[in-house]
């Protein structure tokens, strides 16, 4: 619904996208959000498999919940600090890369990339040690 508050966490290593490219998958997810909705965020993490790694979930869940709570309490346009906190949490370990997309008005999205475009092999070993990809 247009008034729904939604925050999706999706992974680049997930099989839900089927044969779609990452760009097609993200476009498909965004297309499913009602045009009038101004309280939706999609966090796409390249290194995330179907289930988020414990370290990733521990880093992003608190700021995701603060974002949702802010939208529910104050409405659209009132979660900028929470969104910046989420981006800062993602940048801390330098293990994750991807995009945070937030509705910024009816039918409009703000797209905020984070991390490198993919993580090198040494970082992948760290991610694997944390219970992920």
Phi and psi in degrees as a GROMACS rama.xvg file:
@    title "Ramachandran Plot"
@    xaxis  label "Phi"
@    yaxis  label "Psi"
@TYPE xy
-60.2907  -31.6943  UNK-2
-91.7461  3.21244  UNK-3
-68.7752  143.206  UNK-4
-101.206  118.829  UNK-5
-137.608  137.874  UNK-6
-136.022  111.154  UNK-7
-100.746  138.723  UNK-8
-115.782  114.619  UNK-9
-127.105  151.205  UNK-10
-114.018  147.758  UNK-11
-74.8799  -17.1437  UNK-12
-102.585  10.7096  UNK-13
-81.1865  151.587  UNK-14
-90.3474  -0.300776  UNK-15
-63.2772  -26.6124  UNK-16
-78.5406  -7.93289  UNK-17
59.3265  -127.21  UNK-18
-95.3317  5.17294  UNK-19
-70.6102  146.212  UNK-20
-70.184  167.685  UNK-21
-58.8242  -44.1471  UNK-22
-62.8819  -41.1578  UNK-23
-65.3083  -40.2785  UNK-24
-63.1997  -47.4727  UNK-25
-62.6077  -43.4659  UNK-26
-60.708  -39.6913  UNK-27
-65.0232  -42.9233  UNK-28
-61.7954  -48.067  UNK-29
-64.865  -35.1346  UNK-30
-63.7489  -25.2021  UNK-31
-81.1276  -7.1232  UNK-32
-85.2247  127.862  UNK-33
-54.0991  139.125  UNK-34
-55.9832  -32.9957  UNK-35
-85.5681  -2.4471  UNK-36
-75.3621  133.119  UNK-37
-123.504  14.9827  UNK-38
-134.866  55.2906  UNK-39
-130.969  139.453  UNK-40
-132.34  145.604  UNK-41
-127.62  120.172  UNK-42
-105.086  111.767  UNK-43
-104.656  120.162  UNK-44
-116.127  115.233  UNK-45
-53.5828  -41.3466  UNK-46
-85.7447  0.677187  UNK-47
-87.804  128.167  UNK-48
-80.0519  -161.575  UNK-49
-58.1248  -46.5059  UNK-50
-101.446  132.017  UNK-51
-65.4213  143.191  UNK-52
-64.4474  150.591  UNK-53
-57.506  -42.2504  UNK-54
-65.2623  -39.9656  UNK-55
-65.5766  -49.1632  UNK-56
-62.0304  -39.9766  UNK-57
-63.1132  -33.8293  UNK-58
-77.1076  -38.9478  UNK-59
-98.3458  -24.9209  UNK-60
-61.869  -47.2592  UNK-61
-57.8725  -48.8854  UNK-62
-69.097  -28.0847  UNK-63
-63.827  -45.2512  UNK-64
-65.8934  -36.8781  UNK-65
-64.945  -37.4037  UNK-66
-62.3075  -48.913  UNK-67
-61.4299  -44.6862  UNK-68
-62.094  -40.0751  UNK-69
-63.8073  -45.1006  UNK-70
-61.5663  -41.8886  UNK-71
-66.2531  -37.8631  UNK-72
-80.2572  -44.2205  UNK-73
-109.708  -16.6285  UNK-74
92.2688  -178.543  UNK-75
-58.6367  147.333  UNK-76
82.0306  7.33497  UNK-77
-119.362  29.4098  UNK-78
-128.351  22.5801  UNK-79
-60.4497  -43.5755  UNK-80
-63.8365  -40.0432  UNK-81
-66.4844  -40.9358  UNK-82
-64.1379  -42.3192  UNK-83
-65.1632  -35.7214  UNK-84
-64.1448  -37.6149  UNK-85
-65.4579  -45.9221  UNK-86
-61.2148  -39.6857  UNK-87
-64.4683  -40.9575  UNK-88
-62.9956  -38.1852  UNK-89
-69.1154  -31.3558  UNK-90
-79.9902  -21.9435  UNK-91
-56.2562  -55.1618  UNK-92
-84.3646  -10.1616  UNK-93
53.8388  32.2849  UNK-94
-99.1582  -17.5114  UNK-95
-119.244  150.673  UNK-96
-141.371  156.577  UNK-97
156.491  -146.415  UNK-98
-144.119  139.902  UNK-99
-109.441  121.123  UNK-100
-117.259  128.682  UNK-101
-130.559  135.224  UNK-102
-66.0265  132.402  UNK-103
-115.509  4.46586  UNK-104
166.634  171.881  UNK-105
-55.9363  116.836  UNK-106
73.5716  7.95742  UNK-107
-116.216  142.71  UNK-108
-126.379  140.111  UNK-109
-100.917  127.551  UNK-110
-112.392  117.902  UNK-111
-121.089  101.056  UNK-112
-71.7342  152.763  UNK-113
-141.869  156.687  UNK-114
67.5733  -173.402  UNK-115
-79.8271  167.086  UNK-116
-82.0804  77.4497  UNK-117
98.6034  155.387  UNK-118
-114.991  138.853  UNK-119
-70.0458  171.39  UNK-120
-59.216  -39.2303  UNK-121
-65.3423  -37.0115  UNK-122
-70.7614  -35.1464  UNK-123
-60.8719  -36.8485  UNK-124
-63.9819  -39.4285  UNK-125
-64.9611  -41.4988  UNK-126
-64.3161  -42.6385  UNK-127
-60.539  -39.3794  UNK-128
-65.7419  -24.6234  UNK-129
-86.3861  2.75259  UNK-130
96.9002  26.5802  UNK-131
-130.27  -160.743  UNK-132
